[in-house]
Amino acid sequence: MPQLSIREAVPADVPTIARFVRALAEYERLAHEAVGTEADFHAAIFGATQRAGCLVAEWEGEPAAIALYHWTFSTFLAKPGRWLEDLWVEPRFRRRGIAKALFARLAQDTLAEGGGRLAWNVLDWNTPAIATYDAMGAENLKEWITRRLAGDALATLAKEAA
């Protein structure tokens, strides 16, 4: 029987994490935005000021998927939450329940650490992912629109700070 294991990433996983993030960016047609280096991922996940965490799913000992996340805070719940930034399952490992298993582990870890919610974005054209999330009971927050400041817009606004 095939074996799936899920564990927290270790520093030796950084090349795999970087490769999987680049693969996700290509799949999402956003490769031009994927500029993070292995050094960047190492600093964010394992540095003195940890900014993110990462789960690695292995299928029979081979890296098959990652779930890269960070903490948020809900003022309404007055509890932390977890934001899933990236989930990637290598194509040859899909349709084996790996994504759902990663979500289950994220949910378990979130609750164990006092969290009240797990949230993420999905591109509107990614119907296979949306179907998976619907089957898990995830809410579609249609009334919320994600906004972002980055690059020049972020720098310009920062200059206005007193």
VMD Tcl script that builds the backbone (N, CA, C; Angstrom):
set m [mol new atoms 486]
animate dup $m
set s [atomselect $m all]
$s set {name element resname resid chain x y z} {
  {N N MET 1 A 0.843 -1.186 0.000}
  {CA C MET 1 A 0.000 0.000 0.000}
  {C C MET 1 A 0.890 1.252 0.000}
  {N N PRO 2 A 0.642 2.219 -0.920}
  {CA C PRO 2 A 1.456 3.436 -0.981}
  {C C PRO 2 A 1.408 4.198 0.340}
  {N N GLN 3 A 2.523 4.832 0.659}
  {CA C GLN 3 A 2.626 5.527 1.929}
  {C C GLN 3 A 2.787 7.026 1.727}
  {N N LEU 4 A 1.914 7.799 2.397}
  {CA C LEU 4 A 1.994 9.250 2.414}
  {C C LEU 4 A 2.451 9.678 3.797}
  {N N SER 5 A 3.425 10.571 3.843}
  {CA C SER 5 A 3.825 11.157 5.119}
  {C C SER 5 A 3.876 12.671 4.955}
  {N N ILE 6 A 3.504 13.362 6.022}
  {CA C ILE 6 A 3.518 14.825 6.032}
  {C C ILE 6 A 4.348 15.261 7.225}
  {N N ARG 7 A 5.253 16.203 6.980}
  {CA C ARG 7 A 6.133 16.670 8.051}
  {C C ARG 7 A 6.444 18.144 7.836}
  {N N GLU 8 A 6.926 18.776 8.916}
  {CA C GLU 8 A 7.420 20.143 8.792}
  {C C GLU 8 A 8.686 20.123 7.932}
  {N N ALA 9 A 8.847 21.148 7.139}
  {CA C ALA 9 A 10.043 21.264 6.305}
  {C C ALA 9 A 11.284 21.415 7.175}
  {N N VAL 10 A 12.399 20.967 6.640}
  {CA C VAL 10 A 13.716 21.155 7.257}
  {C C VAL 10 A 14.578 21.927 6.248}
  {N N PRO 11 A 15.686 22.524 6.697}
  {CA C PRO 11 A 16.500 23.324 5.775}
  {C C PRO 11 A 16.896 22.603 4.484}
  {N N ALA 12 A 17.094 21.308 4.538}
  {CA C ALA 12 A 17.468 20.565 3.325}
  {C C ALA 12 A 16.351 20.549 2.281}
  {N N ASP 13 A 15.122 20.913 2.668}
  {CA C ASP 13 A 13.988 20.948 1.737}
  {C C ASP 13 A 13.933 22.228 0.912}
  {N N VAL 14 A 14.742 23.216 1.231}
  {CA C VAL 14 A 14.636 24.519 0.574}
  {C C VAL 14 A 14.718 24.427 -0.953}
  {N N PRO 15 A 15.634 23.670 -1.555}
  {CA C PRO 15 A 15.629 23.581 -3.019}
  {C C PRO 15 A 14.307 23.027 -3.573}
  {N N THR 16 A 13.731 22.051 -2.901}
  {CA C THR 16 A 12.446 21.495 -3.335}
  {C C THR 16 A 11.346 22.535 -3.187}
  {N N ILE 17 A 11.335 23.251 -2.075}
  {CA C ILE 17 A 10.324 24.289 -1.854}
  {C C ILE 17 A 10.408 25.333 -2.960}
  {N N ALA 18 A 11.604 25.815 -3.252}
  {CA C ALA 18 A 11.779 26.824 -4.301}
  {C C ALA 18 A 11.329 26.292 -5.661}
  {N N ARG 19 A 11.675 25.051 -5.954}
  {CA C ARG 19 A 11.284 24.449 -7.240}
  {C C ARG 19 A 9.767 24.311 -7.339}
  {N N PHE 20 A 9.122 23.864 -6.255}
  {CA C PHE 20 A 7.672 23.690 -6.267}
  {C C PHE 20 A 6.955 25.041 -6.370}
  {N N VAL 21 A 7.476 26.073 -5.706}
  {CA C VAL 21 A 6.865 27.401 -5.814}
  {C C VAL 21 A 6.974 27.909 -7.247}
  {N N ARG 22 A 8.107 27.696 -7.886}
  {CA C ARG 22 A 8.252 28.102 -9.294}
  {C C ARG 22 A 7.278 27.329 -10.185}
  {N N ALA 23 A 7.101 26.036 -9.920}
  {CA C ALA 23 A 6.154 25.234 -10.703}
  {C C ALA 23 A 4.731 25.754 -10.520}
  {N N LEU 24 A 4.372 26.108 -9.286}
  {CA C LEU 24 A 3.050 26.677 -9.033}
  {C C LEU 24 A 2.887 27.990 -9.784}
  {N N ALA 25 A 3.899 28.842 -9.745}
  {CA C ALA 25 A 3.827 30.125 -10.447}
  {C C ALA 25 A 3.624 29.918 -11.947}
  {N N GLU 26 A 4.302 28.944 -12.520}
  {CA C GLU 26 A 4.112 28.650 -13.944}
  {C C GLU 26 A 2.692 28.160 -14.205}
  {N N TYR 27 A 2.189 27.263 -13.357}
  {CA C TYR 27 A 0.826 26.747 -13.502}
  {C C TYR 27 A -0.190 27.887 -13.427}
  {N N GLU 28 A 0.050 28.831 -12.534}
  {CA C GLU 28 A -0.876 29.949 -12.344}
  {C C GLU 28 A -0.641 31.086 -13.338}
  {N N ARG 29 A 0.285 30.886 -14.277}
  {CA C ARG 29 A 0.616 31.885 -15.296}
  {C C ARG 29 A 1.188 33.154 -14.662}
  {N N LEU 30 A 1.935 32.970 -13.572}
  {CA C LEU 30 A 2.515 34.092 -12.837}
  {C C LEU 30 A 4.021 33.927 -12.635}
  {N N ALA 31 A 4.667 33.201 -13.537}
  {CA C ALA 31 A 6.102 32.925 -13.381}
  {C C ALA 31 A 6.921 34.207 -13.261}
  {N N HIS 32 A 6.485 35.265 -13.917}
  {CA C HIS 32 A 7.205 36.543 -13.854}
  {C C HIS 32 A 7.211 37.143 -12.444}
  {N N GLU 33 A 6.295 36.708 -11.585}
  {CA C GLU 33 A 6.238 37.221 -10.209}
  {C C GLU 33 A 7.053 36.380 -9.234}
  {N N ALA 34 A 7.461 35.201 -9.627}
  {CA C ALA 34 A 8.178 34.283 -8.729}
  {C C ALA 34 A 9.668 34.608 -8.742}
  {N N VAL 35 A 10.055 35.561 -7.910}
  {CA C VAL 35 A 11.443 36.026 -7.891}
  {C C VAL 35 A 12.195 35.584 -6.632}
  {N N GLY 36 A 11.530 34.889 -5.719}
  {CA C GLY 36 A 12.181 34.434 -4.489}
  {C C GLY 36 A 13.275 33.420 -4.775}
  {N N THR 37 A 14.381 33.557 -4.058}
  {CA C THR 37 A 15.514 32.642 -4.217}
  {C C THR 37 A 15.504 31.609 -3.096}
  {N N GLU 38 A 16.347 30.604 -3.232}
  {CA C GLU 38 A 16.490 29.630 -2.151}
  {C C GLU 38 A 16.900 30.327 -0.861}
  {N N ALA 39 A 17.786 31.300 -0.956}
  {CA C ALA 39 A 18.212 32.043 0.237}
  {C C ALA 39 A 17.031 32.778 0.872}
  {N N ASP 40 A 16.154 33.332 0.034}
  {CA C ASP 40 A 14.967 34.017 0.551}
  {C C ASP 40 A 14.059 33.049 1.306}
  {N N PHE 41 A 13.825 31.874 0.709}
  {CA C PHE 41 A 12.967 30.883 1.371}
  {C C PHE 41 A 13.599 30.388 2.667}
  {N N HIS 42 A 14.900 30.172 2.638}
  {CA C HIS 42 A 15.587 29.717 3.850}
  {C C HIS 42 A 15.422 30.742 4.968}
  {N N ALA 43 A 15.629 32.016 4.648}
  {CA C ALA 43 A 15.505 33.070 5.658}
  {C C ALA 43 A 14.075 33.166 6.186}
  {N N ALA 44 A 13.092 33.064 5.303}
  {CA C ALA 44 A 11.693 33.207 5.716}
  {C C ALA 44 A 11.215 32.052 6.583}
  {N N ILE 45 A 11.655 30.844 6.271}
  {CA C ILE 45 A 11.152 29.654 6.972}
  {C C ILE 45 A 12.032 29.265 8.152}
  {N N PHE 46 A 13.335 29.472 8.027}
  {CA C PHE 46 A 14.261 28.982 9.058}
  {C C PHE 46 A 15.122 30.073 9.692}
  {N N GLY 47 A 14.937 31.314 9.273}
  {CA C GLY 47 A 15.761 32.404 9.781}
  {C C GLY 47 A 15.450 32.778 11.223}
  {N N ALA 48 A 16.230 33.709 11.742}
  {CA C ALA 48 A 16.074 34.162 13.127}
  {C C ALA 48 A 14.686 34.737 13.370}
  {N N THR 49 A 14.136 35.419 12.369}
  {CA C THR 49 A 12.770 35.927 12.448}
  {C C THR 49 A 11.932 35.126 11.461}
  {N N GLN 50 A 11.385 34.016 11.920}
  {CA C GLN 50 A 10.614 33.137 11.041}
  {C C GLN 50 A 9.365 33.863 10.561}
  {N N ARG 51 A 9.174 33.894 9.267}
  {CA C ARG 51 A 8.023 34.566 8.664}
  {C C ARG 51 A 7.000 33.600 8.096}
  {N N ALA 52 A 7.390 32.362 7.901}
  {CA C ALA 52 A 6.501 31.387 7.273}
  {C C ALA 52 A 6.857 29.997 7.767}
  {N N GLY 53 A 5.944 29.085 7.522}
  {CA C GLY 53 A 6.189 27.676 7.789}
  {C C GLY 53 A 5.856 26.884 6.540}
  {N N CYS 54 A 6.283 25.649 6.501}
  {CA C CYS 54 A 6.040 24.838 5.321}
  {C C CYS 54 A 5.899 23.375 5.716}
  {N N LEU 55 A 4.850 22.752 5.215}
  {CA C LEU 55 A 4.689 21.310 5.342}
  {C C LEU 55 A 5.146 20.669 4.042}
  {N N VAL 56 A 5.787 19.532 4.155}
  {CA C VAL 56 A 6.218 18.760 2.991}
  {C C VAL 56 A 5.497 17.422 3.033}
  {N N ALA 57 A 4.848 17.077 1.932}
  {CA C ALA 57 A 4.217 15.761 1.802}
  {C C ALA 57 A 5.127 14.894 0.948}
  {N N GLU 58 A 5.393 13.703 1.445}
  {CA C GLU 58 A 6.211 12.749 0.692}
  {C C GLU 58 A 5.376 11.514 0.383}
  {N N TRP 59 A 5.515 11.033 -0.832}
  {CA C TRP 59 A 4.850 9.806 -1.263}
  {C C TRP 59 A 5.938 8.754 -1.404}
  {N N GLU 60 A 5.888 7.775 -0.538}
  {CA C GLU 60 A 6.900 6.720 -0.504}
  {C C GLU 60 A 8.314 7.318 -0.464}
  {N N GLY 61 A 8.479 8.365 0.348}
  {CA C GLY 61 A 9.782 8.975 0.562}
  {C C GLY 61 A 10.200 10.024 -0.442}
  {N N GLU 62 A 9.401 10.249 -1.475}
  {CA C GLU 62 A 9.738 11.235 -2.501}
  {C C GLU 62 A 8.901 12.492 -2.303}
  {N N PRO 63 A 9.516 13.694 -2.337}
  {CA C PRO 63 A 8.734 14.918 -2.185}
  {C C PRO 63 A 7.638 14.996 -3.246}
  {N N ALA 64 A 6.401 15.172 -2.782}
  {CA C ALA 64 A 5.254 15.185 -3.680}
  {C C ALA 64 A 4.492 16.500 -3.650}
  {N N ALA 65 A 4.560 17.225 -2.530}
  {CA C ALA 65 A 3.753 18.437 -2.389}
  {C C ALA 65 A 4.276 19.288 -1.240}
  {N N ILE 66 A 3.888 20.565 -1.277}
  {CA C ILE 66 A 4.186 21.473 -0.172}
  {C C ILE 66 A 2.951 22.296 0.154}
  {N N ALA 67 A 2.902 22.764 1.383}
  {CA C ALA 67 A 1.912 23.750 1.818}
  {C C ALA 67 A 2.689 24.809 2.588}
  {N N LEU 68 A 2.808 25.989 2.007}
  {CA C LEU 68 A 3.557 27.086 2.616}
  {C C LEU 68 A 2.557 28.051 3.241}
  {N N TYR 69 A 2.730 28.372 4.520}
  {CA C TYR 69 A 1.731 29.142 5.262}
  {C C TYR 69 A 2.391 30.178 6.165}
  {N N HIS 70 A 1.558 31.066 6.707}
  {CA C HIS 70 A 1.992 32.001 7.749}
  {C C HIS 70 A 0.788 32.320 8.628}
  {N N TRP 71 A 1.065 32.911 9.773}
  {CA C TRP 71 A 0.005 33.246 10.722}
  {C C TRP 71 A -0.632 34.584 10.389}
  {N N THR 72 A -1.920 34.684 10.696}
  {CA C THR 72 A -2.683 35.926 10.609}
  {C C THR 72 A -3.335 36.132 11.975}
  {N N PHE 73 A -4.147 37.171 12.092}
  {CA C PHE 73 A -4.894 37.378 13.326}
  {C C PHE 73 A -6.276 37.890 12.978}
  {N N SER 74 A -7.303 37.263 13.540}
  {CA C SER 74 A -8.683 37.693 13.346}
  {C C SER 74 A -9.101 38.552 14.529}
  {N N THR 75 A -9.373 39.815 14.264}
  {CA C THR 75 A -9.849 40.683 15.339}
  {C C THR 75 A -11.256 40.290 15.769}
  {N N PHE 76 A -12.060 39.769 14.860}
  {CA C PHE 76 A -13.422 39.373 15.220}
  {C C PHE 76 A -13.415 38.164 16.145}
  {N N LEU 77 A -12.540 37.207 15.882}
  {CA C LEU 77 A -12.430 36.024 16.743}
  {C C LEU 77 A -11.489 36.263 17.927}
  {N N ALA 78 A -10.653 37.278 17.806}
  {CA C ALA 78 A -9.577 37.535 18.776}
  {C C ALA 78 A -8.701 36.295 18.930}
  {N N LYS 79 A -8.414 35.681 17.777}
  {CA C LYS 79 A -7.580 34.478 17.727}
  {C C LYS 79 A -6.677 34.536 16.498}
  {N N PRO 80 A -5.571 33.812 16.574}
  {CA C PRO 80 A -4.751 33.701 15.369}
  {C C PRO 80 A -5.450 32.832 14.327}
  {N N GLY 81 A -5.022 32.979 13.121}
  {CA C GLY 81 A -5.467 32.129 12.030}
  {C C GLY 81 A -4.247 31.746 11.212}
  {N N ARG 82 A -4.458 30.886 10.277}
  {CA C ARG 82 A -3.356 30.478 9.415}
  {C C ARG 82 A -3.747 30.806 7.982}
  {N N TRP 83 A -2.827 31.422 7.260}
  {CA C TRP 83 A -3.038 31.740 5.853}
  {C C TRP 83 A -2.188 30.786 5.037}
  {N N LEU 84 A -2.841 30.036 4.163}
  {CA C LEU 84 A -2.139 29.146 3.242}
  {C C LEU 84 A -1.751 29.973 2.026}
  {N N GLU 85 A -0.481 30.232 1.894}
  {CA C GLU 85 A 0.006 31.061 0.790}
  {C C GLU 85 A 0.121 30.247 -0.495}
  {N N ASP 86 A 0.695 29.064 -0.411}
  {CA C ASP 86 A 0.879 28.218 -1.593}
  {C C ASP 86 A 0.671 26.757 -1.240}
  {N N LEU 87 A -0.041 26.074 -2.107}
  {CA C LEU 87 A -0.173 24.618 -2.030}
  {C C LEU 87 A 0.151 24.090 -3.425}
  {N N TRP 88 A 1.082 23.172 -3.492}
  {CA C TRP 88 A 1.461 22.591 -4.787}
  {C C TRP 88 A 1.607 21.093 -4.635}
  {N N VAL 89 A 0.930 20.359 -5.518}
  {CA C VAL 89 A 1.097 18.912 -5.617}
  {C C VAL 89 A 1.674 18.644 -7.004}
  {N N GLU 90 A 2.814 17.979 -7.039}
  {CA C GLU 90 A 3.433 17.642 -8.320}
  {C C GLU 90 A 2.425 16.852 -9.166}
  {N N PRO 91 A 2.328 17.156 -10.465}
  {CA C PRO 91 A 1.311 16.525 -11.311}
  {C C PRO 91 A 1.259 15.000 -11.221}
  {N N ARG 92 A 2.401 14.333 -11.158}
  {CA C ARG 92 A 2.366 12.864 -11.153}
  {C C ARG 92 A 1.830 12.291 -9.838}
  {N N PHE 93 A 1.683 13.143 -8.816}
  {CA C PHE 93 A 1.168 12.682 -7.527}
  {C C PHE 93 A -0.273 13.120 -7.274}
  {N N ARG 94 A -0.899 13.741 -8.245}
  {CA C ARG 94 A -2.264 14.239 -8.052}
  {C C ARG 94 A -3.272 13.091 -8.045}
  {N N ARG 95 A -4.435 13.402 -7.505}
  {CA C ARG 95 A -5.577 12.472 -7.417}
  {C C ARG 95 A -5.267 11.298 -6.483}
  {N N ARG 96 A -4.462 11.572 -5.456}
  {CA C ARG 96 A -4.138 10.556 -4.452}
  {C C ARG 96 A -4.539 11.017 -3.051}
  {N N GLY 97 A -5.235 12.158 -2.965}
  {CA C GLY 97 A -5.663 12.661 -1.668}
  {C C GLY 97 A -4.612 13.462 -0.919}
  {N N ILE 98 A -3.532 13.836 -1.598}
  {CA C ILE 98 A -2.444 14.541 -0.924}
  {C C ILE 98 A -2.859 15.954 -0.524}
  {N N ALA 99 A -3.531 16.674 -1.410}
  {CA C ALA 99 A -3.960 18.040 -1.073}
  {C C ALA 99 A -4.885 18.024 0.136}
  {N N LYS 100 A -5.849 17.128 0.137}
  {CA C LYS 100 A -6.771 17.058 1.277}
  {C C LYS 100 A -6.026 16.689 2.555}
  {N N ALA 101 A -5.063 15.794 2.461}
  {CA C ALA 101 A -4.277 15.411 3.639}
  {C C ALA 101 A -3.474 16.601 4.166}
  {N N LEU 102 A -2.931 17.419 3.272}
  {CA C LEU 102 A -2.220 18.622 3.710}
  {C C LEU 102 A -3.176 19.594 4.399}
  {N N PHE 103 A -4.361 19.774 3.832}
  {CA C PHE 103 A -5.351 20.640 4.474}
  {C C PHE 103 A -5.745 20.108 5.846}
  {N N ALA 104 A -5.919 18.800 5.958}
  {CA C ALA 104 A -6.280 18.211 7.252}
  {C C ALA 104 A -5.190 18.472 8.284}
  {N N ARG 105 A -3.944 18.337 7.883}
  {CA C ARG 105 A -2.835 18.597 8.807}
  {C C ARG 105 A -2.777 20.078 9.173}
  {N N LEU 106 A -2.972 20.957 8.193}
  {CA C LEU 106 A -2.997 22.391 8.480}
  {C C LEU 106 A -4.121 22.728 9.453}
  {N N ALA 107 A -5.288 22.135 9.249}
  {CA C ALA 107 A -6.421 22.371 10.149}
  {C C ALA 107 A -6.088 21.887 11.558}
  {N N GLN 108 A -5.528 20.703 11.657}
  {CA C GLN 108 A -5.148 20.141 12.955}
  {C C GLN 108 A -4.131 21.037 13.657}
  {N N ASP 109 A -3.100 21.449 12.955}
  {CA C ASP 109 A -2.066 22.303 13.538}
  {C C ASP 109 A -2.633 23.665 13.938}
  {N N THR 110 A -3.513 24.219 13.101}
  {CA C THR 110 A -4.121 25.515 13.401}
  {C C THR 110 A -4.902 25.447 14.706}
  {N N LEU 111 A -5.738 24.424 14.847}
  {CA C LEU 111 A -6.520 24.274 16.078}
  {C C LEU 111 A -5.630 23.998 17.281}
  {N N ALA 112 A -4.621 23.167 17.104}
  {CA C ALA 112 A -3.724 22.824 18.215}
  {C C ALA 112 A -2.976 24.049 18.742}
  {N N GLU 113 A -2.758 25.031 17.883}
  {CA C GLU 113 A -2.040 26.240 18.286}
  {C C GLU 113 A -2.987 27.384 18.636}
  {N N GLY 114 A -4.270 27.061 18.856}
  {CA C GLY 114 A -5.240 28.057 19.292}
  {C C GLY 114 A -5.851 28.883 18.187}
  {N N GLY 115 A -5.667 28.472 16.951}
  {CA C GLY 115 A -6.189 29.221 15.817}
  {C C GLY 115 A -7.681 29.023 15.616}
  {N N GLY 116 A -8.293 30.007 14.948}
  {CA C GLY 116 A -9.724 29.968 14.708}
  {C C GLY 116 A -10.129 29.800 13.263}
  {N N ARG 117 A -9.178 29.933 12.346}
  {CA C ARG 117 A -9.534 29.785 10.927}
  {C C ARG 117 A -8.302 29.510 10.079}
  {N N LEU 118 A -8.574 28.925 8.937}
  {CA C LEU 118 A -7.577 28.656 7.902}
  {C C LEU 118 A -8.134 29.265 6.622}
  {N N ALA 119 A -7.371 30.126 5.975}
  {CA C ALA 119 A -7.868 30.825 4.792}
  {C C ALA 119 A -6.819 30.802 3.689}
  {N N TRP 120 A -7.280 31.047 2.462}
  {CA C TRP 120 A -6.391 31.069 1.302}
  {C C TRP 120 A -7.133 31.681 0.129}
  {N N ASN 121 A -6.414 32.005 -0.920}
  {CA C ASN 121 A -6.983 32.457 -2.190}
  {C C ASN 121 A -6.877 31.335 -3.207}
  {N N VAL 122 A -7.751 31.388 -4.191}
  {CA C VAL 122 A -7.674 30.475 -5.328}
  {C C VAL 122 A -8.053 31.277 -6.572}
  {N N LEU 123 A -7.334 31.068 -7.650}
  {CA C LEU 123 A -7.662 31.747 -8.900}
  {C C LEU 123 A -9.007 31.244 -9.419}
  {N N ASP 124 A -9.812 32.154 -9.957}
  {CA C ASP 124 A -11.180 31.797 -10.352}
  {C C ASP 124 A -11.246 30.762 -11.469}
  {N N TRP 125 A -10.181 30.597 -12.229}
  {CA C TRP 125 A -10.184 29.612 -13.317}
  {C C TRP 125 A -9.673 28.238 -12.882}
  {N N ASN 126 A -9.200 28.118 -11.645}
  {CA C ASN 126 A -8.620 26.857 -11.171}
  {C C ASN 126 A -9.730 25.938 -10.647}
  {N N THR 127 A -10.539 25.447 -11.577}
  {CA C THR 127 A -11.713 24.657 -11.192}
  {C C THR 127 A -11.381 23.344 -10.481}
  {N N PRO 128 A -10.284 22.649 -10.799}
  {CA C PRO 128 A -9.983 21.439 -10.023}
  {C C PRO 128 A -9.752 21.751 -8.540}
  {N N ALA 129 A -9.023 22.831 -8.263}
  {CA C ALA 129 A -8.779 23.213 -6.866}
  {C C ALA 129 A -10.078 23.641 -6.197}
  {N N ILE 130 A -10.886 24.435 -6.887}
  {CA C ILE 130 A -12.152 24.902 -6.318}
  {C C ILE 130 A -13.045 23.722 -5.965}
  {N N ALA 131 A -13.099 22.719 -6.830}
  {CA C ALA 131 A -13.909 21.528 -6.540}
  {C C ALA 131 A -13.413 20.821 -5.283}
  {N N THR 132 A -12.099 20.737 -5.121}
  {CA C THR 132 A -11.529 20.120 -3.915}
  {C C THR 132 A -11.935 20.905 -2.681}
  {N N TYR 133 A -11.823 22.228 -2.746}
  {CA C TYR 133 A -12.147 23.066 -1.591}
  {C C TYR 133 A -13.638 22.994 -1.262}
  {N N ASP 134 A -14.489 22.988 -2.289}
  {CA C ASP 134 A -15.930 22.848 -2.058}
  {C C ASP 134 A -16.244 21.530 -1.361}
  {N N ALA 135 A -15.600 20.457 -1.810}
  {CA C ALA 135 A -15.843 19.135 -1.214}
  {C C ALA 135 A -15.411 19.084 0.252}
  {N N MET 136 A -14.442 19.921 0.637}
  {CA C MET 136 A -13.997 19.971 2.032}
  {C C MET 136 A -14.914 20.832 2.893}
  {N N GLY 137 A -15.822 21.576 2.268}
  {CA C GLY 137 A -16.710 22.453 3.022}
  {C C GLY 137 A -16.197 23.874 3.184}
  {N N ALA 138 A -15.214 24.272 2.380}
  {CA C ALA 138 A -14.664 25.629 2.473}
  {C C ALA 138 A -15.682 26.651 1.970}
  {N N GLU 139 A -15.779 27.770 2.680}
  {CA C GLU 139 A -16.660 28.863 2.279}
  {C C GLU 139 A -16.048 29.636 1.119}
  {N N ASN 140 A -16.885 30.078 0.203}
  {CA C ASN 140 A -16.466 31.002 -0.843}
  {C C ASN 140 A -16.866 32.396 -0.373}
  {N N LEU 141 A -15.912 33.214 -0.010}
  {CA C LEU 141 A -16.188 34.552 0.519}
  {C C LEU 141 A -16.374 35.538 -0.632}
  {N N LYS 142 A -17.496 35.412 -1.334}
  {CA C LYS 142 A -17.756 36.204 -2.536}
  {C C LYS 142 A -17.801 37.701 -2.272}
  {N N GLU 143 A -18.181 38.075 -1.052}
  {CA C GLU 143 A -18.318 39.497 -0.748}
  {C C GLU 143 A -16.985 40.195 -0.475}
  {N N TRP 144 A -15.906 39.431 -0.364}
  {CA C TRP 144 A -14.585 39.995 -0.097}
  {C C TRP 144 A -13.779 40.072 -1.387}
  {N N ILE 145 A -13.080 41.179 -1.563}
  {CA C ILE 145 A -12.194 41.362 -2.708}
  {C C ILE 145 A -10.785 41.564 -2.158}
  {N N THR 146 A -9.854 40.764 -2.605}
  {CA C THR 146 A -8.469 40.891 -2.154}
  {C C THR 146 A -7.817 42.071 -2.860}
  {N N ARG 147 A -7.130 42.896 -2.091}
  {CA C ARG 147 A -6.390 44.028 -2.642}
  {C C ARG 147 A -4.922 43.878 -2.265}
  {N N ARG 148 A -4.043 44.508 -3.047}
  {CA C ARG 148 A -2.604 44.375 -2.788}
  {C C ARG 148 A -1.878 45.664 -3.159}
  {N N LEU 149 A -0.939 46.042 -2.321}
  {CA C LEU 149 A 0.032 47.086 -2.648}
  {C C LEU 149 A 1.380 46.404 -2.778}
  {N N ALA 150 A 2.070 46.649 -3.874}
  {CA C ALA 150 A 3.385 46.041 -4.096}
  {C C ALA 150 A 4.215 46.979 -4.959}
  {N N GLY 151 A 5.495 46.703 -5.014}
  {CA C GLY 151 A 6.391 47.434 -5.904}
  {C C GLY 151 A 6.332 48.938 -5.712}
  {N N ASP 152 A 6.184 49.672 -6.817}
  {CA C ASP 152 A 6.192 51.133 -6.786}
  {C C ASP 152 A 5.051 51.700 -5.952}
  {N N ALA 153 A 3.861 51.108 -6.041}
  {CA C ALA 153 A 2.723 51.612 -5.265}
  {C C ALA 153 A 3.001 51.511 -3.766}
  {N N LEU 154 A 3.587 50.412 -3.333}
  {CA C LEU 154 A 3.939 50.238 -1.921}
  {C C LEU 154 A 4.997 51.261 -1.503}
  {N N ALA 155 A 6.024 51.420 -2.319}
  {CA C ALA 155 A 7.099 52.364 -2.004}
  {C C ALA 155 A 6.592 53.803 -1.982}
  {N N THR 156 A 5.736 54.163 -2.922}
  {CA C THR 156 A 5.187 55.519 -2.976}
  {C C THR 156 A 4.365 55.820 -1.734}
  {N N LEU 157 A 3.515 54.903 -1.344}
  {CA C LEU 157 A 2.694 55.114 -0.150}
  {C C LEU 157 A 3.557 55.181 1.102}
  {N N ALA 158 A 4.576 54.353 1.184}
  {CA C ALA 158 A 5.461 54.349 2.354}
  {C C ALA 158 A 6.140 55.704 2.542}
  {N N LYS 159 A 6.432 56.389 1.456}
  {CA C LYS 159 A 7.076 57.705 1.542}
  {C C LYS 159 A 6.170 58.743 2.191}
  {N N GLU 160 A 4.871 58.473 2.223}
  {CA C GLU 160 A 3.921 59.405 2.823}
  {C C GLU 160 A 3.809 59.233 4.332}
  {N N ALA 161 A 4.456 58.232 4.885}
  {CA C ALA 161 A 4.386 57.998 6.334}
  {C C ALA 161 A 5.080 59.132 7.073}
  {N N ALA 162 A 4.474 59.529 8.161}
  {CA C ALA 162 A 5.052 60.636 8.959}
  {C C ALA 162 A 6.218 60.152 9.781}
}
mol reanalyze $m
mol bondsrecalc $m
mol representation Tube
mol addrep $m
